[in-house]
Amino acid sequence: MITLPILFEDAEALVIDKPAGLPIDRPRAGGTSLENYLDALRLGFQRLPLAVHRLDQDTSGCLLLARNAKAHKRFAAAFEARQVEKVYLGIVAGPVAEDEGTIALNLSKISSAEKGWRMIPARAGKPAVTHWRVLDRKEGMTLVEFRPETGRTHQIRIHALAGLGAALLGDPIYGSGADAARGARRTMLHAAALTVPREGKAPIAATAPLPADFAALGFVAAQPEAEPEAESCPPTP
């Protein structure tokens, strides 16, 4: 069992720095998931915290947990209303010519016996909008900051491929599947910052540090900041 660093904590919310490789839901084949850590994350509270949103198993960074059902309902409504500010860092497995822009591509889910399910751009799909800007470039890779307006499944991953011309490094579904030799042991996507507005009190705001595997590839770009500055506390014992 690894330690899950806590990036924000108050009476109704926690934001943890989820490590890459930890699934939110217990795998069908068994194994460790976020569920294994919920009892420790009570931190003296009576109820187990509940995940408010989803991160892919490979995605690291800010994950919001609610400490009671009423808070969970309010936070989920804020996500649904697109009131939550989300900032991701991703390493694109190729050069990106422009410095910034917006990708607006509707997305739809398809499935096949050979490849399983995936998302594709489709005019009849659900609207999906992602703002992006380049933070750094090196050796055929590009570090990009993504700010999604919508929260579609695999949105950043398919928008990187279809909108920027290359998949995220290490992506087994939308990429080449041969990125391990370049130092990518997972899809290189990190939930770097999260800000959730709350009526009558300060917003939830958290920033997750750059993961070691991003730094190992030579990327040391400054982290995006969530406003106001995130409250922090020591890692869970």
C-alpha positions as CSV (number, residue, x, y, z in Angstrom):
1,M,0.0,0.0,0.0
2,I,1.4,3.4,-1.0
3,T,0.7,6.7,0.7
4,L,-1.8,9.0,-1.0
5,P,-0.7,12.6,-0.6
6,I,-3.5,15.0,0.5
7,L,-3.5,18.3,-1.4
8,F,-6.6,19.8,0.2
9,E,-8.7,19.0,3.2
10,D,-11.6,20.5,5.1
11,A,-14.8,19.3,6.7
12,E,-16.6,18.3,3.5
13,A,-13.8,17.6,0.9
14,L,-10.5,16.0,0.3
15,V,-8.3,16.3,-2.8
16,I,-5.7,13.6,-3.1
17,D,-2.8,13.2,-5.5
18,K,-3.8,9.9,-7.2
19,P,-0.8,7.9,-8.5
20,A,-0.7,6.6,-12.0
21,G,-1.8,3.0,-12.1
22,L,-4.4,3.2,-9.3
23,P,-7.9,2.5,-10.6
24,I,-10.9,4.3,-9.1
25,D,-13.1,1.2,-9.2
26,R,-12.0,-2.3,-8.2
27,P,-10.9,-4.3,-11.3
28,R,-13.0,-7.2,-12.3
29,A,-10.0,-9.5,-11.9
30,G,-9.4,-8.1,-8.5
31,G,-6.4,-6.1,-7.1
32,T,-5.9,-2.8,-5.4
33,S,-8.1,0.2,-6.2
34,L,-9.0,3.5,-4.5
35,E,-11.5,1.5,-2.4
36,N,-8.5,0.0,-0.4
37,Y,-7.6,3.5,0.8
38,L,-11.0,4.9,1.7
39,D,-10.9,3.8,5.3
40,A,-7.5,5.5,5.9
41,L,-8.8,8.6,4.2
42,R,-11.7,9.0,6.7
43,L,-9.1,10.7,8.9
44,G,-11.4,10.6,12.0
45,F,-14.6,11.2,10.1
46,Q,-17.5,8.7,10.5
47,R,-18.3,8.2,6.8
48,L,-16.0,6.9,4.0
49,P,-15.2,9.6,1.5
50,L,-16.7,9.2,-2.0
51,A,-15.0,10.0,-5.3
52,V,-16.8,12.8,-7.1
53,H,-15.4,12.4,-10.6
54,R,-13.3,10.0,-12.6
55,L,-9.7,9.8,-13.6
56,D,-8.4,7.0,-15.9
57,Q,-6.2,4.4,-14.2
58,D,-3.1,5.7,-15.9
59,T,-3.9,9.4,-15.1
60,S,-2.2,10.9,-12.0
61,G,-3.1,14.0,-10.0
62,C,-6.0,15.8,-8.4
63,L,-9.0,13.6,-7.5
64,L,-11.8,15.2,-5.5
65,L,-13.5,13.2,-2.7
66,A,-16.6,14.2,-0.8
67,R,-16.9,13.5,2.9
68,N,-20.7,13.2,3.0
69,A,-23.6,12.6,0.5
70,K,-24.8,16.2,0.5
71,A,-21.4,17.5,-0.4
72,H,-21.0,14.8,-3.1
73,K,-24.3,15.9,-4.7
74,R,-23.2,19.6,-4.7
75,F,-19.8,18.9,-6.1
76,A,-21.2,16.5,-8.8
77,A,-23.6,19.3,-9.8
78,A,-20.7,21.7,-10.1
79,F,-19.0,19.3,-12.5
80,E,-22.2,18.8,-14.5
81,A,-22.7,22.6,-14.8
82,R,-19.1,23.1,-16.0
83,Q,-18.3,25.3,-13.1
84,V,-15.1,23.3,-12.1
85,E,-11.8,24.5,-13.5
86,K,-9.6,21.6,-14.5
87,V,-6.0,21.8,-15.7
88,Y,-4.1,18.8,-17.1
89,L,-0.6,18.3,-18.3
90,G,0.0,15.9,-21.1
91,I,3.1,14.9,-23.1
92,V,2.1,14.7,-26.8
93,A,4.2,12.1,-28.7
94,G,5.1,14.4,-31.5
95,P,5.7,18.1,-32.5
96,V,2.9,20.6,-32.1
97,A,3.3,23.5,-34.6
98,E,1.2,26.1,-32.9
99,D,1.6,27.5,-29.4
100,E,-2.1,27.5,-28.3
101,G,-5.6,27.0,-29.4
102,T,-9.0,25.4,-28.8
103,I,-10.2,22.0,-30.0
104,A,-13.9,21.6,-30.5
105,L,-14.7,18.1,-31.7
106,N,-17.8,16.2,-30.9
107,L,-17.1,12.7,-29.5
108,S,-18.8,9.4,-29.9
109,K,-18.2,5.9,-28.5
110,I,-17.6,3.0,-30.8
111,S,-16.8,-0.7,-30.1
112,S,-15.4,-3.6,-32.0
113,A,-14.4,-7.2,-31.1
114,E,-10.9,-6.6,-32.3
115,K,-10.1,-3.3,-30.5
116,G,-12.7,-3.0,-27.8
117,W,-14.3,0.4,-27.2
118,R,-12.9,3.8,-27.9
119,M,-13.9,7.4,-28.6
120,I,-13.9,9.0,-32.0
121,P,-14.7,12.4,-33.4
122,A,-18.2,12.4,-34.8
123,R,-20.5,15.2,-35.9
124,A,-23.4,13.4,-34.2
125,G,-21.5,12.9,-31.0
126,K,-21.5,14.9,-27.8
127,P,-20.0,18.3,-27.8
128,A,-16.4,18.4,-26.4
129,V,-14.2,21.5,-26.0
130,T,-10.6,21.7,-24.9
131,H,-8.4,24.7,-24.6
132,W,-4.6,24.1,-24.8
133,R,-1.2,25.7,-24.9
134,V,2.3,24.4,-25.3
135,L,4.6,24.6,-22.3
136,D,7.7,23.0,-23.6
137,R,9.2,21.1,-26.6
138,K,12.0,18.6,-26.7
139,E,13.2,15.6,-28.8
140,G,10.0,15.0,-30.7
141,M,7.7,15.4,-27.7
142,T,5.6,18.4,-26.6
143,L,4.4,19.2,-23.1
144,V,0.9,20.7,-23.3
145,E,-1.4,22.3,-20.8
146,F,-5.0,21.2,-21.4
147,R,-8.1,23.0,-19.9
148,P,-11.2,21.0,-20.8
149,E,-14.5,22.8,-20.7
150,T,-16.4,19.6,-21.0
151,G,-15.7,16.2,-19.3
152,R,-16.2,13.6,-22.0
153,T,-14.7,10.1,-21.6
154,H,-11.1,10.1,-23.0
155,Q,-11.6,13.7,-24.1
156,I,-8.1,15.0,-23.8
157,R,-6.6,11.7,-25.2
158,I,-8.7,11.8,-28.4
159,H,-8.5,15.6,-28.8
160,A,-4.7,15.3,-28.6
161,L,-4.7,12.8,-31.5
162,A,-7.4,14.4,-33.6
163,G,-6.7,18.0,-32.8
164,L,-3.0,18.2,-32.3
165,G,-1.9,15.5,-34.7
166,A,-0.4,13.0,-32.2
167,A,-1.6,10.9,-29.3
168,L,-0.4,11.3,-25.8
169,L,2.9,9.5,-25.2
170,G,2.3,6.0,-23.9
171,D,-1.4,5.9,-24.8
172,P,-2.2,2.2,-25.5
173,I,-5.5,3.0,-27.3
174,Y,-4.9,6.1,-29.4
175,G,-1.1,6.0,-29.6
176,S,1.3,3.6,-31.3
177,G,1.7,1.3,-28.3
178,A,5.5,1.4,-28.7
179,D,6.4,4.3,-26.4
180,A,7.9,2.3,-23.5
181,A,11.3,2.7,-25.2
182,R,10.9,6.4,-25.0
183,G,10.4,6.3,-21.2
184,A,6.6,6.1,-21.1
185,R,5.3,3.3,-18.9
186,R,1.7,4.7,-19.0
187,T,-0.4,7.3,-20.7
188,M,1.4,10.6,-19.9
189,L,-1.5,12.6,-18.5
190,H,-1.6,14.4,-15.2
191,A,-4.5,16.2,-13.5
192,A,-2.4,19.2,-12.4
193,A,-4.9,21.5,-10.8
194,L,-8.5,21.6,-9.7
195,T,-10.8,24.5,-8.5
196,V,-14.3,23.8,-7.4
197,P,-16.5,26.9,-6.5
198,R,-18.7,26.7,-3.3
199,E,-21.5,29.0,-2.3
200,G,-20.8,30.8,0.9
201,K,-17.2,29.6,1.4
202,A,-13.8,29.6,-0.3
203,P,-13.5,27.3,-3.3
204,I,-11.8,23.9,-3.1
205,A,-8.4,24.6,-4.8
206,A,-5.5,22.1,-5.2
207,T,-2.4,21.7,-7.3
208,A,-0.6,18.4,-7.8
209,P,3.2,18.4,-8.3
210,L,4.8,17.3,-11.5
211,P,5.1,13.5,-11.5
212,A,8.6,11.9,-11.5
213,D,8.1,10.2,-14.8
214,F,7.4,13.6,-16.5
215,A,10.5,15.0,-14.9
216,A,12.5,12.0,-16.0
217,L,11.7,12.9,-19.6
218,G,13.3,16.3,-19.0
219,F,10.1,18.4,-18.5
220,V,10.4,20.9,-15.7
221,A,7.8,23.4,-16.7
222,A,6.2,25.5,-13.9
223,Q,3.0,24.0,-12.6
224,P,-0.3,25.7,-13.3
225,E,-1.8,27.4,-10.3
226,A,-5.3,27.0,-9.0
227,E,-6.8,30.2,-7.5
228,P,-6.9,30.8,-4.6
229,E,-3.8,29.0,-3.5
230,A,-4.4,25.4,-2.5
231,E,-4.6,24.4,1.1
232,S,-2.2,21.6,1.9
233,C,-1.4,19.2,4.7
234,P,1.1,16.4,5.2
235,P,0.7,13.0,3.5
236,T,-1.5,10.4,5.0
237,P,0.5,8.4,7.6
